[in-house]
Amino acid sequence: MKISRMPTAAVLGVTSGALSFLTIKYYPDVFTLASIVPGAEKGMSLVPGVIFGVAVALSMVVTGAAGRLPALAGTVLIVLAAWGAAYHASVLVVPTVEKLVPAALEKGSRDLLTMTLAMNVGNLIGGIATMVAAGLAAGRRVPGSTVLLALIAGSLSVFAALYGARDSKDGENLAILFILWQTAMLSVVHASFMRLDDEAARAARGGRPARP
């Protein structure tokens, strides 16, 4: 089963990322925060949170790492909540981030850097939550080093997507961001689990205790 983990992470990351982008592009008003909390600001659709939550849970199922059904349901709920929190946090910090960006930069560069830094706040929330959700789905603790690596990979995804497609006119940068970020999250956690499984197998053969 382990040999299929990385391809599975890539396929699910690309698929969920593409579906998330299409949802935001064509159905931005479907299942928003206002759908759950009466009187709340509508904000962005929460459907991408459901999509990626299912992808995280499904990735654990098809690789044989999944726990019981309640844990998988909890995984989807955690990712859903994290998506909403990450989006709103990114929006809220924009005014603060704008003050930190050097005024000497031209407006286009200042706006791009502001957006990139604000989205990294979302990366912090979403990255940690995704690792917690993956650990819940798999019934095991995700190492702190893996969480840190996921946050770094997520941050690089944000910079690569926004700066790499800075002149996009049809949202290509957002599509790239969703695909890169979600694929990075799934790939990092699966690589970590593969390493831990290999260490456990070697420890069992050598009679040494494996790291938790």
Secondary structure in CASP SS format (residue, H / E / C, confidence):
PFRMAT SS
TARGET T0000
AUTHOR 0000-0000-0000
METHOD secondary structure of the structure
MODEL  1
M C 1.00
K H 1.00
I H 1.00
S H 1.00
R H 1.00
M H 1.00
P H 1.00
T H 1.00
A H 1.00
A H 1.00
V H 1.00
L H 1.00
G H 1.00
V H 1.00
T H 1.00
S H 1.00
G H 1.00
A H 1.00
L H 1.00
S H 1.00
F H 1.00
L H 1.00
T H 1.00
I H 1.00
K H 1.00
Y H 1.00
Y C 1.00
P C 1.00
D C 1.00
V C 1.00
F C 1.00
T C 1.00
L H 1.00
A H 1.00
S H 1.00
I H 1.00
V C 1.00
P C 1.00
G C 1.00
A C 1.00
E C 1.00
K C 1.00
G C 1.00
M C 1.00
S C 1.00
L C 1.00
V H 1.00
P H 1.00
G H 1.00
V H 1.00
I H 1.00
F H 1.00
G H 1.00
V H 1.00
A H 1.00
V H 1.00
A H 1.00
L H 1.00
S H 1.00
M H 1.00
V H 1.00
V H 1.00
T C 1.00
G C 1.00
A C 1.00
A C 1.00
G C 1.00
R C 1.00
L H 1.00
P H 1.00
A H 1.00
L H 1.00
A H 1.00
G H 1.00
T H 1.00
V H 1.00
L H 1.00
I H 1.00
V H 1.00
L H 1.00
A H 1.00
A H 1.00
W H 1.00
G H 1.00
A H 1.00
A H 1.00
Y H 1.00
H H 1.00
A H 1.00
S H 1.00
V H 1.00
L H 1.00
V H 1.00
V H 1.00
P H 1.00
T H 1.00
V H 1.00
E H 1.00
K H 1.00
L H 1.00
V C 1.00
P C 1.00
A C 1.00
A C 1.00
L C 1.00
E C 1.00
K H 1.00
G H 1.00
S H 1.00
R H 1.00
D H 1.00
L H 1.00
L H 1.00
T H 1.00
M H 1.00
T H 1.00
L H 1.00
A H 1.00
M H 1.00
N H 1.00
V H 1.00
G H 1.00
N H 1.00
L H 1.00
I H 1.00
G H 1.00
G H 1.00
I H 1.00
A H 1.00
T H 1.00
M H 1.00
V H 1.00
A H 1.00
A H 1.00
G H 1.00
L H 1.00
A H 1.00
A H 1.00
G C 1.00
R C 1.00
R C 1.00
V C 1.00
P C 1.00
G H 1.00
S H 1.00
T H 1.00
V H 1.00
L H 1.00
L H 1.00
A H 1.00
L H 1.00
I H 1.00
A H 1.00
G H 1.00
S H 1.00
L H 1.00
S H 1.00
V H 1.00
F H 1.00
A H 1.00
A H 1.00
L H 1.00
Y H 1.00
G H 1.00
A C 1.00
R C 1.00
D C 1.00
S C 1.00
K C 1.00
D C 1.00
G C 1.00
E H 1.00
N H 1.00
L H 1.00
A H 1.00
I H 1.00
L H 1.00
F H 1.00
I H 1.00
L H 1.00
W H 1.00
Q H 1.00
T H 1.00
A H 1.00
M H 1.00
L H 1.00
S H 1.00
V H 1.00
V H 1.00
H H 1.00
A H 1.00
S H 1.00
F H 1.00
M H 1.00
R H 1.00
L H 1.00
D H 1.00
D H 1.00
E H 1.00
A H 1.00
A H 1.00
R H 1.00
A H 1.00
A H 1.00
R H 1.00
G H 1.00
G C 1.00
R C 1.00
P C 1.00
A C 1.00
R C 1.00
P C 1.00
END
